[in-house]
Amino acid sequence: MIRTLTSAALVLCLVLAPAGVASAKEAEEDVNFLELAALMLRDGNLERAIVALDQVDLEAEETDLLRYYTLRGMAHLRRSEYELATDALEQATATGQAESVVYVYLAQAYFSMERYRDVISALDRAGPELSRVASIYHMRAQCYWLLKEPGMALGVLDQASEVFPDDPGFQRRKVFFLMDLGLFQEAAEQGQEYLARSEGKLEDYLALGNAMRASGQLDEAARLLEYAKLRYPADTGVRKVLANTYMDRESLNAAADLVLEASLFDSSLTSEAAELYRRAGRPQRALMLNGQVQDQEVKLKQRLALYIETGQFARAAAMDRDLQRLGLLNEEDIRYALAYAYFKTGDFTVAESHLQKLTRPDLFRKAAELRSAIQDCAEDTWQCM
């Protein structure tokens, strides 16, 4: 009985099999793979979109080749497969029926491959429809800039500013281009115009402040950056550029105060603030801040300089062991400074032991002068008191 049922089932399967195969084949023929690929692209299923495109019969008379190559180009472009994207999109444009957007996709692929001349060519072929698309002007200007054709780049931005008078972005990009060209005076003028019609970003204030500094407009730079400091109170960059501006004006105390403010947000700036106070003639303030420096190497090197500058030679000499522990005596400037501190405390033997280890040619003359002073002191102690 079991054997009879098995035979019957086998016969049934054999009878139904051809019909099943035929029905699957018909279903496959009914699928519109271009529509399916487009749906997959919209949903972000790039892998499935390419699988669907691989099923398209390119020999079929009804196949829309423009759409096929456009969809394939878009899929590869979004997968960062730029070579494959350009191949597909070039074939799409070769049909002679491509719309402007296809040329934009092709330009994007070229740009990612750093084929900037081809980007410009693709945008030129796109037609007049792109004349009202702001991003196209930015792309074209950037390509000319990267091709080292700054005149063309600036010309494109000027043209864009006329087409889009309410968009300050083109003038902003022009300011940065002018700065890179070293045209700081013009960059400063354009930058002020830009900020007068735009809120501006933090980097805009920093760039414009630096442009004004470079062009010698120190008072204007200080005013602009003081305003930026009010807008961005927690940003250290503004304070640093403003401090540099005050340093250019030889206002070292003001510069030191600014860097000290910045150090509240970035402790690595404490040593810079201390150095500025030292240069401003406030060594005790500098020493106090030096005690807060976290980097031990920076801290000890700066402290040694401050002790010597303030005549605290015994304290400077007492740093010998700490300097050795951190390997700072390998820096010959540090070793010479320590030798000088020992000389000033009257410990000529130790001073000489450090001088003997100097090998740098530019320190030989200083070492010779210090040895001469040691000899004079040894012969006449009163001379060195």
C-alpha positions in Angstrom: 0.0 0.0 0.0 2.8 2.4 0.9 4.7 1.5 -2.3 1.5 2.3 -4.4 1.0 5.8 -2.8 4.7 6.6 -3.4 4.4 5.8 -7.1 1.3 7.8 -7.4 2.9 10.9 -5.8 5.9 10.5 -8.1 3.6 10.4 -11.2 1.8 13.5 -9.9 5.0 15.5 -9.5 6.2 14.6 -13.0 2.9 15.7 -14.4 2.9 19.1 -12.6 6.6 19.9 -13.1 6.5 21.3 -16.6 3.6 23.5 -15.8 5.4 24.9 -12.8 8.6 25.6 -14.8 6.6 27.4 -17.5 4.8 29.5 -14.9 8.0 30.6 -13.2 9.5 31.6 -16.6 6.4 33.6 -17.5 6.5 35.4 -14.1 10.2 36.3 -14.7 9.3 37.7 -18.1 6.5 39.8 -16.6 8.9 41.6 -14.1 10.0 45.0 -15.2 13.6 45.0 -13.9 14.1 48.7 -14.6 11.1 49.6 -12.4 12.4 47.2 -9.8 15.9 48.8 -9.9 14.4 52.3 -9.6 12.4 51.1 -6.5 15.4 49.6 -4.9 17.4 52.8 -5.5 14.7 54.9 -3.9 14.7 52.6 -0.8 18.5 52.6 -0.6 18.9 49.0 -1.5 21.9 49.5 -3.8 23.0 45.9 -4.0 19.6 44.7 -5.0 19.2 47.5 -7.5 22.4 46.4 -9.3 21.2 42.7 -9.2 17.9 43.9 -10.8 19.8 45.9 -13.5 21.9 42.8 -14.3 18.7 41.1 -15.3 17.8 43.7 -17.9 18.0 42.5 -21.5 19.9 45.2 -23.3 19.2 43.6 -26.7 15.4 43.9 -26.3 13.9 46.5 -28.5 11.7 47.9 -25.8 14.6 48.4 -23.3 15.1 52.1 -22.3 18.9 52.3 -22.5 19.0 55.9 -21.2 17.2 54.9 -18.1 19.2 51.7 -17.7 22.6 53.5 -17.8 21.4 56.4 -15.7 20.1 54.0 -12.9 23.3 52.0 -13.1 25.4 55.1 -12.9 23.5 56.4 -9.9 23.8 53.1 -8.1 27.6 52.9 -8.6 27.9 56.6 -7.7 26.2 56.0 -4.4 28.4 53.0 -3.8 31.5 55.2 -4.4 32.4 53.1 -7.4 33.3 56.1 -9.5 35.0 54.3 -12.4 31.9 52.1 -13.0 29.6 55.2 -12.4 31.4 57.3 -15.1 31.3 54.4 -17.6 27.6 54.0 -17.1 26.8 57.7 -17.1 28.9 58.4 -20.2 26.9 55.7 -22.0 23.7 57.4 -20.8 24.8 60.7 -22.3 25.9 59.0 -25.5 22.3 58.2 -26.2 21.8 61.9 -27.0 18.6 62.1 -24.9 20.1 62.7 -21.5 18.6 65.5 -19.4 20.7 68.0 -17.4 20.6 66.0 -14.2 22.4 63.1 -15.9 25.3 65.4 -16.7 25.3 66.6 -13.1 25.7 63.0 -11.9 28.5 62.5 -14.4 30.2 65.7 -13.1 29.9 64.4 -9.5 31.6 61.2 -10.5 34.4 63.0 -12.3 34.9 65.3 -9.3 35.3 62.3 -7.0 38.0 61.0 -9.4 39.7 64.5 -9.4 39.0 64.8 -13.2 38.3 68.5 -12.8 38.5 69.4 -16.5 36.0 66.7 -17.3 33.7 68.1 -14.6 33.6 71.5 -16.3 33.0 69.8 -19.7 30.1 67.8 -18.3 28.5 70.9 -16.8 29.0 72.8 -20.1 27.2 70.0 -21.9 24.3 70.0 -19.5 22.7 73.1 -21.1 21.2 76.3 -19.8 18.9 74.5 -17.3 21.7 74.6 -14.7 22.1 78.4 -14.9 19.7 78.8 -11.9 21.3 76.1 -9.7 23.6 77.7 -7.1 25.6 74.5 -6.3 26.7 74.2 -9.9 28.6 77.5 -9.7 30.3 76.4 -6.5 31.4 73.1 -8.2 32.6 74.9 -11.3 34.6 77.5 -9.2 36.2 74.8 -7.1 37.3 72.9 -10.2 38.9 76.0 -11.7 40.6 76.6 -8.3 41.9 73.1 -8.1 43.1 73.4 -11.7 45.2 76.4 -10.6 43.2 78.8 -12.6 42.2 81.3 -9.9 41.1 84.0 -12.4 38.5 81.7 -13.8 37.4 80.6 -10.3 37.0 84.2 -9.1 35.1 85.0 -12.3 32.6 82.2 -11.8 32.0 83.4 -8.2 31.4 87.0 -9.4 29.0 85.7 -12.0 27.2 83.7 -9.4 26.9 86.7 -7.1 25.1 88.6 -9.9 22.7 85.6 -10.6 22.1 85.1 -6.9 22.4 88.5 -5.3 20.8 87.3 -2.0 23.2 84.4 -1.5 26.3 85.5 0.4 27.9 82.1 0.0 29.7 83.0 -3.2 31.3 86.1 -1.6 32.4 83.9 1.4 34.2 81.4 -0.9 35.8 84.3 -2.7 37.2 85.7 0.6 38.9 82.3 1.2 40.3 82.2 -2.3 41.7 85.7 -2.0 43.4 84.8 1.3 45.0 81.7 -0.3 46.3 84.0 -3.0 47.8 86.3 -0.4 45.6 89.2 -1.4 44.8 90.0 2.2 43.7 93.6 1.7 41.0 92.7 -0.8 40.1 89.6 1.3 39.5 91.9 4.3 37.3 94.3 2.3 35.3 91.5 0.8 35.0 89.8 4.2 33.7 92.9 5.8 31.0 93.2 3.1 30.2 89.5 3.5 29.7 89.8 7.3 27.6 93.0 6.8 25.1 91.0 4.9 25.4 87.6 6.7 25.4 86.2 10.2 28.8 84.6 9.5 30.3 81.5 11.0 33.1 81.2 13.6 35.6 80.3 11.0 34.7 83.4 8.9 35.6 85.7 11.8 38.9 83.9 12.4 39.8 84.0 8.7 38.8 87.6 8.3 40.7 88.5 11.5 43.8 86.9 10.1 43.4 88.6 6.8 43.2 92.0 8.5 46.2 91.2 10.6 48.2 90.2 7.5 47.2 93.4 5.7 48.2 95.6 8.7 44.6 96.5 9.7 45.3 95.7 13.4 42.8 98.0 15.0 40.0 96.7 12.7 41.0 93.1 13.3 40.9 93.7 17.1 37.4 95.2 16.9 36.1 92.4 14.7 37.6 89.7 16.9 36.4 91.3 20.1 32.9 91.1 18.7 33.5 87.5 17.7 34.7 86.8 21.3 31.3 88.0 22.6 29.5 85.8 20.1 31.6 82.7 20.8 32.6 83.1 24.5 33.7 79.5 25.0 35.9 79.3 21.8 39.7 79.4 22.4 40.5 80.0 18.7 39.0 83.5 18.8 41.0 84.4 21.8 44.2 83.1 20.3 43.8 85.0 17.1 42.9 88.1 19.1 45.9 87.6 21.3 48.1 87.4 18.2 46.6 90.7 17.1 47.4 92.3 20.4 50.9 90.9 20.2 51.3 92.5 16.7 50.3 95.8 18.4 52.9 95.1 21.1 50.1 94.9 23.8 51.6 91.9 25.5 49.6 92.2 28.7 46.4 92.2 26.9 47.5 89.2 24.8 48.6 87.4 28.0 45.2 88.0 29.6 43.4 86.6 26.6 45.5 83.4 26.5 45.0 83.0 30.2 41.2 83.2 29.6 41.6 80.6 26.9 43.5 78.3 29.2 40.3 78.0 31.3 38.9 76.1 28.4 42.1 74.5 27.3 44.7 73.8 30.0 47.5 73.2 27.4 47.6 77.0 26.9 48.7 77.8 30.5 52.3 77.6 29.6 51.7 80.1 26.7 50.0 82.5 29.0 53.0 82.2 31.4 55.4 82.9 28.6 53.5 86.0 27.5 53.4 87.3 31.1 57.2 86.8 31.2 57.6 88.7 27.9 55.3 91.4 29.3 57.7 91.9 32.3 55.6 90.1 34.9 57.8 87.1 35.8 56.1 86.5 39.2 52.8 86.1 37.5 54.4 83.8 35.0 55.9 81.7 37.8 52.6 81.4 39.5 51.0 80.1 36.2 54.0 77.8 35.6 53.0 75.9 38.7 49.7 75.0 37.0 51.3 73.6 33.8 50.5 69.9 33.5 53.3 68.9 31.0 56.3 68.3 33.2 58.9 68.9 30.5 57.4 72.1 29.4 56.9 73.1 33.0 60.6 72.5 34.0 62.1 74.2 31.0 60.0 77.3 31.5 60.6 77.4 35.2 64.4 77.2 34.7 64.2 80.2 32.3 62.1 82.1 34.7 64.4 81.4 37.7 67.4 82.6 35.7 65.6 85.7 34.4 64.5 86.7 38.0 68.0 86.0 39.4 66.9 83.0 41.5 70.0 81.0 40.5 70.1 78.7 43.6 66.6 77.5 42.7 67.6 77.1 39.1 70.7 75.0 40.1 68.5 72.9 42.4 66.5 71.7 39.4 69.5 69.7 38.2 68.2 66.3 39.4 64.7 66.9 38.0 66.1 68.0 34.6 68.2 64.8 34.5 65.3 62.6 35.4 63.3 63.8 32.5 66.2 63.7 30.1 66.1 67.4 29.5 69.8 67.9 29.8 70.2 66.2 26.4 69.0 69.6 25.1 72.2 71.6 25.2 70.4 75.0 25.6 69.1 73.6 28.9 72.5 72.2 30.0 74.1 75.6 29.3 71.4 77.4 31.3 72.0 75.1 34.2 75.8 75.6 33.9 75.2 79.4 34.1 73.0 78.9 37.2 75.8 77.0 38.9 78.3 79.7 37.9 76.1 82.4 39.4 75.9 80.4 42.7 79.7 80.1 42.8 79.8 76.3 42.2 82.4 76.6 39.4 83.3 72.9 39.4 79.8 71.7 38.6 79.4 74.5 36.1 82.5 73.3 34.3 81.3 69.7 34.3 78.2 70.8 32.4 80.2 73.0 30.0 82.4 70.1 29.1 79.4 68.2 27.7 78.4 70.8 25.2 79.1 69.8 21.6 77.0 72.3 19.6 79.2 74.7 17.7 77.0 77.8 18.4 77.4 77.2 22.2 81.2 77.0 22.1 81.6 80.8 22.1 79.2 81.1 25.0 80.9 78.3 26.9 84.3 79.9 26.3 83.0 83.3 27.6 81.6 81.6 30.7 84.9 79.7 31.4 86.7 83.0 31.1 84.3 84.5 33.7 84.8 81.5 35.9 88.6 81.9 35.8 88.3 85.7 36.6 86.1 84.9 39.5 88.4 82.2 40.8 91.3 84.7 40.7 89.3 87.5 42.2 86.2 86.5 44.2 85.2 90.1 44.9 84.7 90.6 41.2 81.8 88.1 41.1 80.0 89.1 44.3 
